[in-house]
C-alpha cells in the first residue's frame, strides 16, 4: 500500500517549502488529491527541472575582477 503524505511531510522529504509543494500539486507536477482545503500527496516522485539559483557575492575590486558568482541557493 502506498504512503500518503501531508503537504508539510512532503515538503520536508523533498527539501522544499510547503507553499512550493502546494504550487507543484496545483500544476500537476506532483501527484496528489485535494481533500476539502487540504492536499494529500500521493507521490514524492519529483525532479527539479531548473538548476538551483546562484547568488552573487560582491568581492573587492582586484585588477578589474569586480563581482564573482558562486553556486548556492539564495
N, CA, C and O atoms as a CHARMM CRD file, in Angstrom:
* protein
*
  296
    1    1 UNK  N      0.84000  -1.18200   0.00000 PROA 1      0.00000
    2    1 UNK  CA     0.00000   0.00000   0.00000 PROA 1      0.00000
    3    1 UNK  C      0.89000   1.25200   0.00000 PROA 1      0.00000
    4    1 UNK  O      1.85900   1.33300   0.75500 PROA 1      0.00000
    5    2 UNK  N      0.55800   2.19800  -0.83200 PROA 2      0.00000
    6    2 UNK  CA     1.34700   3.42500  -0.96600 PROA 2      0.00000
    7    2 UNK  C      1.11500   4.33700   0.23200 PROA 2      0.00000
    8    2 UNK  O      0.03200   4.37000   0.81600 PROA 2      0.00000
    9    3 UNK  N      2.15500   5.06700   0.57500 PROA 3      0.00000
   10    3 UNK  CA     2.07200   6.01900   1.68300 PROA 3      0.00000
   11    3 UNK  C      1.49900   7.33500   1.17300 PROA 3      0.00000
   12    3 UNK  O      1.83100   7.77800   0.07300 PROA 3      0.00000
   13    4 UNK  N      0.64900   7.95000   1.96400 PROA 4      0.00000
   14    4 UNK  CA     0.08100   9.26000   1.64500 PROA 4      0.00000
   15    4 UNK  C      0.71300  10.27200   2.59600 PROA 4      0.00000
   16    4 UNK  O      0.79200  10.03700   3.80200 PROA 4      0.00000
   17    5 UNK  N      1.16000  11.39200   2.04800 PROA 5      0.00000
   18    5 UNK  CA     1.86100  12.40400   2.83200 PROA 5      0.00000
   19    5 UNK  C      1.03800  13.68100   2.93400 PROA 5      0.00000
   20    5 UNK  O      0.26300  14.00500   2.03400 PROA 5      0.00000
   21    6 UNK  N      1.21000  14.39500   4.02400 PROA 6      0.00000
   22    6 UNK  CA     0.66600  15.74500   4.12200 PROA 6      0.00000
   23    6 UNK  C      1.60100  16.66500   3.33500 PROA 6      0.00000
   24    6 UNK  O      2.71500  16.27400   2.98900 PROA 6      0.00000
   25    7 UNK  N      1.15200  17.86800   3.06000 PROA 7      0.00000
   26    7 UNK  CA     1.99800  18.82800   2.34700 PROA 7      0.00000
   27    7 UNK  C      3.26700  19.08900   3.14400 PROA 7      0.00000
   28    7 UNK  O      4.35400  19.16700   2.57300 PROA 7      0.00000
   29    8 UNK  N      3.13700  19.22500   4.45100 PROA 8      0.00000
   30    8 UNK  CA     4.29700  19.50700   5.29700 PROA 8      0.00000
   31    8 UNK  C      5.29300  18.34500   5.27800 PROA 8      0.00000
   32    8 UNK  O      6.50100  18.56800   5.19600 PROA 8      0.00000
   33    9 UNK  N      4.79200  17.10000   5.35400 PROA 9      0.00000
   34    9 UNK  CA     5.67800  15.93300   5.29800 PROA 9      0.00000
   35    9 UNK  C      6.39700  15.85500   3.94700 PROA 9      0.00000
   36    9 UNK  O      7.60200  15.61100   3.88400 PROA 9      0.00000
   37   10 UNK  N      5.64500  16.06400   2.88200 PROA 10     0.00000
   38   10 UNK  CA     6.23400  16.01300   1.54200 PROA 10     0.00000
   39   10 UNK  C      7.29200  17.10000   1.37800 PROA 10     0.00000
   40   10 UNK  O      8.35800  16.85300   0.81200 PROA 10     0.00000
   41   11 UNK  N      6.99700  18.30500   1.87300 PROA 11     0.00000
   42   11 UNK  CA     7.94800  19.41500   1.77100 PROA 11     0.00000
   43   11 UNK  C      9.24900  19.07600   2.48500 PROA 11     0.00000
   44   11 UNK  O     10.33500  19.34200   1.97000 PROA 11     0.00000
   45   12 UNK  N      9.13800  18.49700   3.65700 PROA 12     0.00000
   46   12 UNK  CA    10.33100  18.13500   4.42900 PROA 12     0.00000
   47   12 UNK  C     11.15100  17.07700   3.69700 PROA 12     0.00000
   48   12 UNK  O     12.37400  17.18400   3.61200 PROA 12     0.00000
   49   13 UNK  N     10.48200  16.06200   3.17200 PROA 13     0.00000
   50   13 UNK  CA    11.18800  14.98200   2.48000 PROA 13     0.00000
   51   13 UNK  C     11.82300  15.45300   1.17600 PROA 13     0.00000
   52   13 UNK  O     12.88300  14.96100   0.78800 PROA 13     0.00000
   53   14 UNK  N     11.17800  16.40800   0.49700 PROA 14     0.00000
   54   14 UNK  CA    11.69900  16.90600  -0.77400 PROA 14     0.00000
   55   14 UNK  C     12.66200  18.07600  -0.60600 PROA 14     0.00000
   56   14 UNK  O     13.33200  18.47400  -1.55900 PROA 14     0.00000
   57   15 UNK  N     12.73300  18.62700   0.60300 PROA 15     0.00000
   58   15 UNK  CA    13.61200  19.76800   0.84000 PROA 15     0.00000
   59   15 UNK  C     13.08000  21.05000   0.22100 PROA 15     0.00000
   60   15 UNK  O     13.84800  21.90200  -0.22700 PROA 15     0.00000
   61   16 UNK  N     11.75200  21.18000   0.19900 PROA 16     0.00000
   62   16 UNK  CA    11.09800  22.34800  -0.37900 PROA 16     0.00000
   63   16 UNK  C     10.22200  23.02700   0.66000 PROA 16     0.00000
   64   16 UNK  O      9.95000  22.46400   1.71900 PROA 16     0.00000
   65   17 UNK  N      9.78700  24.23100   0.35300 PROA 17     0.00000
   66   17 UNK  CA     8.81800  24.92500   1.19400 PROA 17     0.00000
   67   17 UNK  C      7.43700  24.33000   0.93200 PROA 17     0.00000
   68   17 UNK  O      7.15700  23.86900  -0.17500 PROA 17     0.00000
   69   18 UNK  N      6.57600  24.33900   1.94400 PROA 18     0.00000
   70   18 UNK  CA     5.22400  23.81000   1.79500 PROA 18     0.00000
   71   18 UNK  C      4.46000  24.55000   0.69900 PROA 18     0.00000
   72   18 UNK  O      3.70500  23.93300  -0.05300 PROA 18     0.00000
   73   19 UNK  N      4.64900  25.85700   0.60300 PROA 19     0.00000
   74   19 UNK  CA     3.96000  26.63300  -0.42300 PROA 19     0.00000
   75   19 UNK  C      4.37700  26.18300  -1.82900 PROA 19     0.00000
   76   19 UNK  O      3.56200  26.18300  -2.75200 PROA 19     0.00000
   77   20 UNK  N      5.64200  25.80400  -1.98400 PROA 20     0.00000
   78   20 UNK  CA     6.12300  25.32400  -3.28300 PROA 20     0.00000
   79   20 UNK  C      5.48900  23.97400  -3.61700 PROA 20     0.00000
   80   20 UNK  O      5.11700  23.72600  -4.76300 PROA 20     0.00000
   81   21 UNK  N      5.36800  23.10800  -2.61700 PROA 21     0.00000
   82   21 UNK  CA     4.73600  21.80300  -2.82200 PROA 21     0.00000
   83   21 UNK  C      3.27800  22.00100  -3.23800 PROA 21     0.00000
   84   21 UNK  O      2.79500  21.31300  -4.13700 PROA 21     0.00000
   85   22 UNK  N      2.57800  22.92900  -2.59800 PROA 22     0.00000
   86   22 UNK  CA     1.18300  23.20800  -2.99200 PROA 22     0.00000
   87   22 UNK  C      1.10400  23.68400  -4.44300 PROA 22     0.00000
   88   22 UNK  O      0.20200  23.28900  -5.18100 PROA 22     0.00000
   89   23 UNK  N      2.04300  24.52800  -4.84500 PROA 23     0.00000
   90   23 UNK  CA     2.07500  25.00700  -6.23400 PROA 23     0.00000
   91   23 UNK  C      2.30600  23.84400  -7.19200 PROA 23     0.00000
   92   23 UNK  O      1.65200  23.76200  -8.23200 PROA 23     0.00000
   93   24 UNK  N      3.23200  22.93900  -6.85200 PROA 24     0.00000
   94   24 UNK  CA     3.50000  21.78100  -7.69400 PROA 24     0.00000
   95   24 UNK  C      2.26500  20.88400  -7.79600 PROA 24     0.00000
   96   24 UNK  O      1.97800  20.33400  -8.86000 PROA 24     0.00000
   97   25 UNK  N      1.54600  20.74200  -6.69800 PROA 25     0.00000
   98   25 UNK  CA     0.31400  19.95000  -6.71200 PROA 25     0.00000
   99   25 UNK  C     -0.73800  20.59100  -7.61800 PROA 25     0.00000
  100   25 UNK  O     -1.37200  19.90400  -8.41900 PROA 25     0.00000
  101   26 UNK  N     -0.91900  21.89800  -7.49100 PROA 26     0.00000
  102   26 UNK  CA    -1.89900  22.60700  -8.33300 PROA 26     0.00000
  103   26 UNK  C     -1.55900  22.48200  -9.81000 PROA 26     0.00000
  104   26 UNK  O     -2.44900  22.36700 -10.65200 PROA 26     0.00000
  105   27 UNK  N     -0.24900  22.50700 -10.12500 PROA 27     0.00000
  106   27 UNK  CA     0.19600  22.42600 -11.51400 PROA 27     0.00000
  107   27 UNK  C      0.28900  20.99200 -12.03200 PROA 27     0.00000
  108   27 UNK  O      0.60000  20.77500 -13.20300 PROA 27     0.00000
  109   28 UNK  N      0.02200  20.01900 -11.17200 PROA 28     0.00000
  110   28 UNK  CA     0.06600  18.62100 -11.58900 PROA 28     0.00000
  111   28 UNK  C      1.46500  18.04900 -11.70900 PROA 28     0.00000
  112   28 UNK  O      1.64900  16.99800 -12.32300 PROA 28     0.00000
  113   29 UNK  N      2.45500  18.71900 -11.13700 PROA 29     0.00000
  114   29 UNK  CA     3.83000  18.23500 -11.21500 PROA 29     0.00000
  115   29 UNK  C      4.13300  17.18200 -10.15200 PROA 29     0.00000
  116   29 UNK  O      5.10600  16.43800 -10.27000 PROA 29     0.00000
  117   30 UNK  N      3.30700  17.12400  -9.12600 PROA 30     0.00000
  118   30 UNK  CA     3.36600  16.08000  -8.09900 PROA 30     0.00000
  119   30 UNK  C      1.95600  15.49900  -8.00100 PROA 30     0.00000
  120   30 UNK  O      0.97100  16.23800  -8.02200 PROA 30     0.00000
  121   31 UNK  N      1.86600  14.18100  -7.89600 PROA 31     0.00000
  122   31 UNK  CA     0.54900  13.55100  -7.78600 PROA 31     0.00000
  123   31 UNK  C     -0.04000  13.81300  -6.41000 PROA 31     0.00000
  124   31 UNK  O      0.62200  13.63100  -5.38800 PROA 31     0.00000
  125   32 UNK  N     -1.29000  14.24100  -6.40000 PROA 32     0.00000
  126   32 UNK  CA    -1.96900  14.49200  -5.14200 PROA 32     0.00000
  127   32 UNK  C     -3.46300  14.59000  -5.35400 PROA 32     0.00000
  128   32 UNK  O     -3.95400  14.60800  -6.48300 PROA 32     0.00000
  129   33 UNK  N     -4.16700  14.65200  -4.25200 PROA 33     0.00000
  130   33 UNK  CA    -5.62800  14.73600  -4.27200 PROA 33     0.00000
  131   33 UNK  C     -6.05400  15.83600  -3.31900 PROA 33     0.00000
  132   33 UNK  O     -5.62400  15.87300  -2.16600 PROA 33     0.00000
  133   34 UNK  N     -6.89800  16.73000  -3.80300 PROA 34     0.00000
  134   34 UNK  CA    -7.40200  17.82700  -2.96700 PROA 34     0.00000
  135   34 UNK  C     -8.56200  17.27300  -2.13700 PROA 34     0.00000
  136   34 UNK  O     -9.52800  16.74100  -2.68400 PROA 34     0.00000
  137   35 UNK  N     -8.45900  17.40300  -0.82600 PROA 35     0.00000
  138   35 UNK  CA    -9.49000  16.93200   0.09900 PROA 35     0.00000
  139   35 UNK  C     -9.98600  18.13800   0.89000 PROA 35     0.00000
  140   35 UNK  O     -9.41400  18.48900   1.92200 PROA 35     0.00000
  141   36 UNK  N    -11.04000  18.76300   0.40800 PROA 36     0.00000
  142   36 UNK  CA   -11.51700  19.98600   1.04500 PROA 36     0.00000
  143   36 UNK  C    -10.51300  21.08900   0.81200 PROA 36     0.00000
  144   36 UNK  O    -10.23600  21.44800  -0.33300 PROA 36     0.00000
  145   37 UNK  N     -9.95900  21.63600   1.89400 PROA 37     0.00000
  146   37 UNK  CA    -8.94600  22.69100   1.78700 PROA 37     0.00000
  147   37 UNK  C     -7.52200  22.14500   1.78400 PROA 37     0.00000
  148   37 UNK  O     -6.57600  22.88800   1.52400 PROA 37     0.00000
  149   38 UNK  N     -7.36400  20.87300   2.06800 PROA 38     0.00000
  150   38 UNK  CA    -6.03700  20.26700   2.20700 PROA 38     0.00000
  151   38 UNK  C     -5.69300  19.37100   1.02800 PROA 38     0.00000
  152   38 UNK  O     -6.56900  18.92700   0.28600 PROA 38     0.00000
  153   39 UNK  N     -4.40700  19.11700   0.87200 PROA 39     0.00000
  154   39 UNK  CA    -3.91200  18.20100  -0.14300 PROA 39     0.00000
  155   39 UNK  C     -3.40900  16.92200   0.51300 PROA 39     0.00000
  156   39 UNK  O     -2.85000  16.95800   1.60900 PROA 39     0.00000
  157   40 UNK  N     -3.61000  15.80200  -0.15600 PROA 40     0.00000
  158   40 UNK  CA    -2.98800  14.53200   0.19600 PROA 40     0.00000
  159   40 UNK  C     -1.97700  14.25400  -0.91200 PROA 40     0.00000
  160   40 UNK  O     -2.35700  14.09600  -2.07300 PROA 40     0.00000
  161   41 UNK  N     -0.71100  14.19400  -0.56800 PROA 41     0.00000
  162   41 UNK  CA     0.34800  13.97100  -1.55500 PROA 41     0.00000
  163   41 UNK  C      0.48400  12.47000  -1.75700 PROA 41     0.00000
  164   41 UNK  O      0.77100  11.72900  -0.81700 PROA 41     0.00000
  165   42 UNK  N      0.27600  12.03000  -2.99700 PROA 42     0.00000
  166   42 UNK  CA     0.26500  10.60000  -3.30900 PROA 42     0.00000
  167   42 UNK  C      1.60600  10.07900  -3.80000 PROA 42     0.00000
  168   42 UNK  O      1.84500   8.87200  -3.78500 PROA 42     0.00000
  169   43 UNK  N      2.48900  10.98200  -4.23700 PROA 43     0.00000
  170   43 UNK  CA     3.78100  10.55700  -4.74800 PROA 43     0.00000
  171   43 UNK  C      4.82600  11.63000  -4.48100 PROA 43     0.00000
  172   43 UNK  O      4.56000  12.82400  -4.62100 PROA 43     0.00000
  173   44 UNK  N      6.00700  11.19200  -4.09800 PROA 44     0.00000
  174   44 UNK  CA     7.12300  12.12000  -3.91200 PROA 44     0.00000
  175   44 UNK  C      8.04300  12.08700  -5.11600 PROA 44     0.00000
  176   44 UNK  O      9.19100  12.52400  -5.04000 PROA 44     0.00000
  177   45 UNK  N      7.54300  11.57000  -6.22100 PROA 45     0.00000
  178   45 UNK  CA     8.32400  11.47000  -7.44200 PROA 45     0.00000
  179   45 UNK  C      8.36700  12.84000  -8.10500 PROA 45     0.00000
  180   45 UNK  O      7.48000  13.19800  -8.88000 PROA 45     0.00000
  181   46 UNK  N      9.41100  13.60000  -7.79100 PROA 46     0.00000
  182   46 UNK  CA     9.57600  14.94600  -8.33500 PROA 46     0.00000
  183   46 UNK  C     11.04500  15.18800  -8.58600 PROA 46     0.00000
  184   46 UNK  O     11.88700  14.92900  -7.72600 PROA 46     0.00000
  185   47 UNK  N     11.34800  15.68600  -9.77000 PROA 47     0.00000
  186   47 UNK  CA    12.71800  16.02500 -10.11200 PROA 47     0.00000
  187   47 UNK  C     12.76200  17.50200 -10.46700 PROA 47     0.00000
  188   47 UNK  O     12.02500  17.96600 -11.33600 PROA 47     0.00000
  189   48 UNK  N     13.61500  18.21600  -9.80000 PROA 48     0.00000
  190   48 UNK  CA    13.75800  19.64900 -10.04700 PROA 48     0.00000
  191   48 UNK  C     14.16300  19.86600 -11.50100 PROA 48     0.00000
  192   48 UNK  O     15.09500  19.23400 -11.99900 PROA 48     0.00000
  193   49 UNK  N     13.45200  20.76700 -12.17600 PROA 49     0.00000
  194   49 UNK  CA    13.70000  20.99300 -13.59600 PROA 49     0.00000
  195   49 UNK  C     14.77400  22.03200 -13.85200 PROA 49     0.00000
  196   49 UNK  O     15.43200  22.00300 -14.89200 PROA 49     0.00000
  197   50 UNK  N     14.95600  22.94200 -12.92200 PROA 50     0.00000
  198   50 UNK  CA    15.95100  24.00200 -13.10800 PROA 50     0.00000
  199   50 UNK  C     17.09100  23.81300 -12.12400 PROA 50     0.00000
  200   50 UNK  O     16.94500  23.18900 -11.07300 PROA 50     0.00000
  201   51 UNK  N     18.23300  24.37500 -12.50100 PROA 51     0.00000
  202   51 UNK  CA    19.36200  24.38100 -11.56500 PROA 51     0.00000
  203   51 UNK  C     19.02300  25.29000 -10.39900 PROA 51     0.00000
  204   51 UNK  O     18.22000  26.21100 -10.54700 PROA 51     0.00000
  205   52 UNK  N     19.62600  25.04600  -9.23600 PROA 52     0.00000
  206   52 UNK  CA    19.41700  25.97200  -8.11000 PROA 52     0.00000
  207   52 UNK  C     19.87900  27.37400  -8.49400 PROA 52     0.00000
  208   52 UNK  O     20.79800  27.53900  -9.29500 PROA 52     0.00000
  209   53 UNK  N     19.23700  28.36600  -7.91900 PROA 53     0.00000
  210   53 UNK  CA    19.62100  29.74400  -8.18000 PROA 53     0.00000
  211   53 UNK  C     21.04300  29.97500  -7.69600 PROA 53     0.00000
  212   53 UNK  O     21.51200  29.31000  -6.77300 PROA 53     0.00000
  213   54 UNK  N     21.71900  30.91800  -8.32400 PROA 54     0.00000
  214   54 UNK  CA    23.05400  31.28200  -7.86700 PROA 54     0.00000
  215   54 UNK  C     22.95400  32.60000  -7.11600 PROA 54     0.00000
  216   54 UNK  O     22.06700  33.41300  -7.37500 PROA 54     0.00000
  217   55 UNK  N     23.85300  32.79200  -6.20700 PROA 55     0.00000
  218   55 UNK  CA    23.84000  34.07500  -5.51100 PROA 55     0.00000
  219   55 UNK  C     25.10700  34.83300  -5.84600 PROA 55     0.00000
  220   55 UNK  O     26.18500  34.26000  -5.99700 PROA 55     0.00000
  221   56 UNK  N     24.94600  36.10500  -5.95600 PROA 56     0.00000
  222   56 UNK  CA    26.03200  36.97900  -6.35700 PROA 56     0.00000
  223   56 UNK  C     26.72000  37.50600  -5.11000 PROA 56     0.00000
  224   56 UNK  O     26.06600  38.00300  -4.19300 PROA 56     0.00000
  225   57 UNK  N     28.01800  37.39700  -5.07800 PROA 57     0.00000
  226   57 UNK  CA    28.79100  37.89700  -3.94600 PROA 57     0.00000
  227   57 UNK  C     29.68100  39.03200  -4.43200 PROA 57     0.00000
  228   57 UNK  O     30.46000  38.86700  -5.37000 PROA 57     0.00000
  229   58 UNK  N     29.55600  40.17900  -3.78600 PROA 58     0.00000
  230   58 UNK  CA    30.39500  41.33100  -4.12500 PROA 58     0.00000
  231   58 UNK  C     31.76300  41.09800  -3.51000 PROA 58     0.00000
  232   58 UNK  O     31.87900  40.85500  -2.30800 PROA 58     0.00000
  233   59 UNK  N     32.79100  41.17400  -4.32800 PROA 59     0.00000
  234   59 UNK  CA    34.15500  40.99000  -3.83500 PROA 59     0.00000
  235   59 UNK  C     34.90900  42.29100  -3.99400 PROA 59     0.00000
  236   59 UNK  O     34.44900  43.22200  -4.65400 PROA 59     0.00000
  237   60 UNK  N     36.05700  42.33500  -3.38600 PROA 60     0.00000
  238   60 UNK  CA    36.90100  43.51200  -3.54700 PROA 60     0.00000
  239   60 UNK  C     37.29000  43.63400  -5.01200 PROA 60     0.00000
  240   60 UNK  O     37.52000  42.63500  -5.69400 PROA 60     0.00000
  241   61 UNK  N     37.35700  44.83100  -5.46900 PROA 61     0.00000
  242   61 UNK  CA    37.76400  45.04400  -6.85800 PROA 61     0.00000
  243   61 UNK  C     39.27500  44.87200  -6.91400 PROA 61     0.00000
  244   61 UNK  O     40.04400  45.69600  -6.42000 PROA 61     0.00000
  245   62 UNK  N     39.67000  43.75200  -7.54400 PROA 62     0.00000
  246   62 UNK  CA    41.09300  43.44000  -7.66200 PROA 62     0.00000
  247   62 UNK  C     41.43500  43.32900  -9.14400 PROA 62     0.00000
  248   62 UNK  O     41.02300  42.38300  -9.81500 PROA 62     0.00000
  249   63 UNK  N     42.14400  44.24400  -9.61800 PROA 63     0.00000
  250   63 UNK  CA    42.59900  44.23000 -11.00400 PROA 63     0.00000
  251   63 UNK  C     41.44800  44.01200 -11.97200 PROA 63     0.00000
  252   63 UNK  O     41.56600  43.24500 -12.92800 PROA 63     0.00000
  253   64 UNK  N     40.32500  44.69300 -11.71800 PROA 64     0.00000
  254   64 UNK  CA    39.19600  44.64200 -12.63300 PROA 64     0.00000
  255   64 UNK  C     38.34000  43.39100 -12.55400 PROA 64     0.00000
  256   64 UNK  O     37.50700  43.16900 -13.43200 PROA 64     0.00000
  257   65 UNK  N     38.51900  42.56000 -11.51800 PROA 65     0.00000
  258   65 UNK  CA    37.71100  41.34700 -11.41900 PROA 65     0.00000
  259   65 UNK  C     36.26800  41.67000 -11.05900 PROA 65     0.00000
  260   65 UNK  O     35.34800  41.05700 -11.60100 PROA 65     0.00000
  261   66 UNK  N     36.05600  42.60600 -10.17100 PROA 66     0.00000
  262   66 UNK  CA    34.69000  43.01100  -9.81900 PROA 66     0.00000
  263   66 UNK  C     33.92800  41.93600  -9.07000 PROA 66     0.00000
  264   66 UNK  O     34.37100  41.46800  -8.02200 PROA 66     0.00000
  265   67 UNK  N     32.78000  41.54400  -9.60800 PROA 67     0.00000
  266   67 UNK  CA    31.90500  40.58500  -8.92100 PROA 67     0.00000
  267   67 UNK  C     32.24100  39.15800  -9.32600 PROA 67     0.00000
  268   67 UNK  O     32.70500  38.89700 -10.43600 PROA 67     0.00000
  269   68 UNK  N     31.99600  38.24800  -8.40300 PROA 68     0.00000
  270   68 UNK  CA    32.14300  36.83200  -8.68700 PROA 68     0.00000
  271   68 UNK  C     30.82400  36.15800  -8.37900 PROA 68     0.00000
  272   68 UNK  O     30.07000  36.61200  -7.51900 PROA 68     0.00000
  273   69 UNK  N     30.54600  35.07000  -9.08300 PROA 69     0.00000
  274   69 UNK  CA    29.32000  34.29900  -8.87800 PROA 69     0.00000
  275   69 UNK  C     29.69900  32.96100  -8.24700 PROA 69     0.00000
  276   69 UNK  O     30.70200  32.34200  -8.60200 PROA 69     0.00000
  277   70 UNK  N     28.87000  32.54500  -7.31200 PROA 70     0.00000
  278   70 UNK  CA    29.09400  31.24200  -6.70600 PROA 70     0.00000
  279   70 UNK  C     27.80000  30.46600  -6.75800 PROA 70     0.00000
  280   70 UNK  O     26.71400  31.04600  -6.77300 PROA 70     0.00000
  281   71 UNK  N     27.92300  29.12300  -6.78700 PROA 71     0.00000
  282   71 UNK  CA    26.74200  28.26800  -6.76200 PROA 71     0.00000
  283   71 UNK  C     26.15900  28.25700  -5.36600 PROA 71     0.00000
  284   71 UNK  O     26.89300  28.37800  -4.38600 PROA 71     0.00000
  285   72 UNK  N     24.87000  28.11500  -5.26400 PROA 72     0.00000
  286   72 UNK  CA    24.22100  28.02400  -3.97000 PROA 72     0.00000
  287   72 UNK  C     22.83000  28.61800  -4.04000 PROA 72     0.00000
  288   72 UNK  O     22.50400  29.35600  -4.96900 PROA 72     0.00000
  289   73 UNK  N     22.02500  28.29700  -3.06600 PROA 73     0.00000
  290   73 UNK  CA    20.66700  28.82800  -3.06500 PROA 73     0.00000
  291   73 UNK  C     20.64200  30.16100  -2.34400 PROA 73     0.00000
  292   73 UNK  O     21.48400  30.44600  -1.49200 PROA 73     0.00000
  293   74 UNK  N     19.66000  30.96800  -2.70300 PROA 74     0.00000
  294   74 UNK  CA    19.51600  32.27200  -2.06800 PROA 74     0.00000
  295   74 UNK  C     18.90400  32.15900  -0.71200 PROA 74     0.00000
  296   74 UNK  O     18.71100  33.17000  -0.03600 PROA 74     0.00000
